Amino acid sequence: MAGVSIRQVNKLYDGAVHAVKDVSLEIHDKEFVVLVGPSGCGKTTTLRMVAGLESITSGEVLIGDTVVNELPPMDRDIAMVFQNYALYPHMSVFDNMAFGLKMRKFARAEIQARVKQAADILGIHELLHRKPRQLSGGQRQRVALGRAIVRHPQVFLFDEPLSNLDAKLRVQMRVELKKLHERLGTTAIYVTHDQVEAMTLGDRVVVMKDGLVQQVGEPLELYNAPANRFVAGFLGSPAMNFVEVRLAERGGALWAEGDGLRIQPLPEQAGRLARLNGGRATLGVRPEDLRIANGSDPEGLCFEADIEVIEKLGAQILLDTRAGSHTIVASVEPTVRARVHDRLRLAINPDRLHFFDAANEAAI
């Protein structure tokens, strides 16, 4: 097993399109790291440079202690699982899983043992005689995983492997992938655009945008303390609410005033915001940090809003409300009784307020 070091890596296409910009990451041995971001952020290009499927314009990639920039993919001791499975349709499941080992001239007994072991791990032993066309999407994905497992690589690379599966099967396969990683203990780099996959699978998550790494950390670290507005809005479902506010001192206290709401930050928050007194910032609050206000809630943490849409999800109700010119989503208990056009009073959890600089969008 081995860690992966990505050092100041850049990728330019035709000298004009800068797809990956000075990406540096240290991925530890046996760690499961997820690269996440919107389409075009550079996550897949970064993965393909580690795999050797894309050339590196500048920088270094190391697997273990070896610089692999010039090594072909087959010599990097990696195994990659793709989005489209890439199974040979004319071969059985056994032959698909064994193909890479046969090409490397492994002994027949070793091939049999490795394929059997992988099939047992993935629960597909009874499928070894079938052809890919006789398999479901989830079964094909397991075969693709099995083909990677038999290699006993130093590093697994996953390129959005669950995106072709339906929602229920994706949840099931996420659990299976997590179990698989814990059992095999192999270093893994996983690419996805799905923030739920990133949060549930990754030991650490790397958020990317426009070819740049925005933040690296454990899932809850990124969720609770996002480095900037992009990370805050990208992680979490439903997404964080944002309101543009002006910071002003009233009666010896700092207030965040926006169209339709007026919030008083906690003293610790006010201390960090003091430099922006008289200026603008962006207030962020997650839907789950809003609730129906009661009589004991302080005035400075409440605002009134009109319900525009009600989404009943079973375990929670999402209220799409309007406060002034802002649409604000609140996640409330399923016992709440509300109707469209009702006017209600919402309270904010003060410990969960976020503020971002209006100029550079960095967290304050």
N, C-alpha and C positions, 0 to 999 in steps of 0.2 A: 504494500500500500504506500501511497505517497500524497503529499500535499501539492498544491498548484500555486505558483506565484505568477501574477500578471503585473508587469512593471512598465509603467508609462507607455502603454500600448496605444498606437494610433492606426486607423485604417482610412485611407483616402482612395476613392475611386476616380480614375482619370485625372488625378491631381486636383479635382475641384470639389467633389462631394466628400466632406469630412464626416464619415459615419461613426467613428469611434474616436474619442478625444481624451488622450492622456489617462486611460483607465489603469488604475493600480489596485490590485486585490491580493490578499494573502488568504488562501483557502487551506485550512489545516487538514492534516491527515484524518480520515474517517468523518469529516464534516460534510453535512448536506447544506449546500448554499444555493439559494434561488435568486436568479436574475429576473427582475420584473419591471415592466414599464409598458407604455403604449406602443402601438405599431410604429416602427421607424426609429426607436430609441437607441438601437445599437446592441441590444442584448443577444440576439441570434448571431450577429456578426462576431461579437466577442467570443461566443461559444464555438463558432466555426473556426476561429483563429486558434483556439486551444486545441481543437481537433485536427488542425492542419488542412482543413477544407478551404480556408481563405488565407492568402499570404498576409504577412504583417508588414505594414508600411514602415513603422518604427517601434522600438521597444522590445521587450523580451518576454517570452513565456517559458516558465520552467515547470517540469513535472518531476517532483523530487528535487534532485540536485542537478538535473540535466536540462540545459537550454535546448528547446525542441524547435526553434524557429525554422530550421532548415530540414528537420526530419519529416519524412512522409508519414501520413496517418497510420499506416500499418506498423510503423516502428515506434509509435508513441505509447504503446501499451494502454490504450484507451478503448472503451466500447461505447458506441453511440446508439441511442434509441430515438427514432425520428417520429414526426407527427403522422406520417402516412404508412407506418409499419414496414414497408419495403420488403415484403415477403415474396419469395419465388413461387408463382402460382402453380407450377408444374411439379413442385416438390412436396413431399409430406412434411408434417410438422417436425418429425425427427430430423429429416434431411435439411430442413431450413435451419434448425438449431445447430446441427453438426457441420454445416457447410464451411464456416470459418476455420474450424479445427481441421477439417480434411485438407483445406488449402494450405494449412501450416504443417501438414504431414504428421499429425498426431497419430499414435497407435490406435487401432480399432478398439481395444479394450478401454483405453483412456477416454476415447470419444463416447463410448457407451456409458461409462461411469459418470462423466460430466453431464451428459444429456439427461440421464436418469435423475441425478441429483437436482438439476435445475427444474425438471418437470415435477419432482416431488415438492420442491419449495413453492412452486407456482400453482400446484394442484391441477396440472394438465396432463398427467400421465396417461389417462385414457384417450387423449386426443392425438397421440404421437403418430398414429397411422393416417390421420385425416389430411386433406388438402386445405389450403387457406380458404377456398370458396365455401367450404363446409363449416366454417367457423363464424361465430358472432364477432362483433367489433371488439368486445372485451376479451374474448379468447384470442383474437389476433394480436391484441396488444400484449397479452401474456406471452405469446410465442416470441414476439419481438424482444421482450424483456429477457426471456429464456436464452435467446440467441446471444444477448450481451453477457448474461451471467456465466455461460459456459466458458467464456474467454478468461475468466478470473483476472480482469484487468486491474490496473492501479487506480483508474479513474473511470467513473460512469458519467456520460454526458447525455442529458435528456433535452430534446428540442420539442417543447409543447406536446408531449406524448399523449395527453388526454383530451386534446381539443376536438377530436373527431367523435368522442363518445357522448351519449346523452347525459343529462344532468345527474340522474340517479347513479349511473354507472361511474361517472367521474368521482362522485363522493366515495363510492366503494373502492375504486382503484387508488384514490389518494391514501386511504387507510392501508391498502395492501402495499403501496410503495413505501410508506413509512415503516411498516413491519419488516419489509424486505431490507431496507437500509440498516435497520437495527440488527438484523440477523447477519447480514454480510459484512457490515462495518467497513464498506468501501467508500472512499471519497466520491462525492457526487456533486455535479453542477447541473442545475435544472433551470430551464428557461420557460417562462410563461408570461402571458399578458393578464392572467387572472389573479387578482390580488388575494382572493380567498385561498387558492392553491398555494400562493407564496407564504401566506401567514400560517397555514396549517402544516406545510411540509418542511419549511426551512429551519435549520438551526440558526442561520443568519440569513437576512434578506438584503439584496442589493437593489436599490431603486434607481432606475436610469431614465434619463430624458435627454433627447437631442444629442445622443452620443456621450453624455457626461454622467458620471455617478453622482447622484444627488445625496444619498445617505446609505450607510451600511450599519446594520445592527440586528439584534434579536427582534423577532416579530413584535412583541409587546413594547419594546423600547421605541421602535419606529411609530407604533400606534399612539403611544402615550406622550412621546416627546419628539414630534416630527421636526426636522431641521428647517423646513420651509413650507410654504403654502402648497406647493405641488405635492410633496410627500403626504401632507395632511389630507389633501383632497383625494389622492389616489388610493390610499389605504383606508378601508372602512366601508361598510355597506349597511345602510345607505351612506352616501358621502357626507363629509362634514359640511355644515352650513357656514357660509361666509357673508359678513356684513361689513361694508365700508363705514368707518366711524371717524369722528373727529374727537381728539382728546382735549379736554378742557377742565380747568380747575374751577370748582364751584363750592363755596363755603368751606374751603380748606381741604377738599377732597378731589381726587382726579376722577373724572367721568368719561366714559366712552359713549358718544352720542351719534346715533345714526337715524335714518329715516324710519320712524316707527318704534324705536326702542332707545332706552337710556340706561346704561349699565354701569355700576360702580365696581371696578376691579378690586380684588383683595389688596391689602397693603403691600405685600411682597410683589404682586404684579404691578402695582402703581409705581413702586420704586424703579422697576425696569423700564416703565413707560414714561417716566418723568421727563426724559430728554426730548420726548415728542410732544410735550405740552403745547397745545395750540396747533399741532400738526395732525396728519392723518395716519391711520393704521387700518388693518383688516382684522376684525374680530372673527374667531372661528369657534364653533361649538358643535359637537356631534349630536345627532338626533337622540341617542340614548341618554344624553346628559341634559335633556329637557323633560319636564314633567308638568302635570297640571298643578298650578300654584294653590296653596292654602293660605289661611289668614295669618300664619306665623312667618311666612316668607318675607324677608326684607324688601322694601320698595326698590332698592337698587339692583336687585337680581331678578326682577319680573318685568314682563311686557305683555301687552294684549295683542291678539292675532285673530284673524277670521279664517275658519276652516274652508278650504276650497275643494279638497279631495280627501277621501278616507280609504285607506288600503288595509283590509282586514287579512292578516297573514296567519292567524291562529295563535301563535305564541306571543305576538305583538300586534299592535295597530299602528300604522304610520299615518300621521296627520300632516297633510300638505297644507300649510297655513300661509297667510299673507300678513306681514307686519309692515305697514307703510308701503314702500315699493319693493320690499324684499320677500321672496318665497323662502320659508323656513320649514323644514321637515322635523317633526317630533316623533319619537318612538315611545309609545305609552303602553301601559298594561292592557291586556285584552278585556279587562272588566270595565274600562272607561266607556261611558255612554256619550256619544257625541253625534251630531248630524252636520251635514254640509250647510254652510252659511252661519253656523253657530259662532259666536264670539266667545273666546275663552282667554284665560290668563295663564301664561306659561312661566315657569320658574327655571332658572339655570343653576346647575351645580357649579358653584364658584371655583372649586378646586380643579375643574375640568375646562376652564376657559383658556383659549389660545389667542395670542396676538401675533401678527406678522407685519413687518415693515412694509409700508405701501410702496416704497421705491424699489427695494431689491427682493421682497417677498420672504426674507429670512425670518425665522422665528425670533421673537423678542423675549 
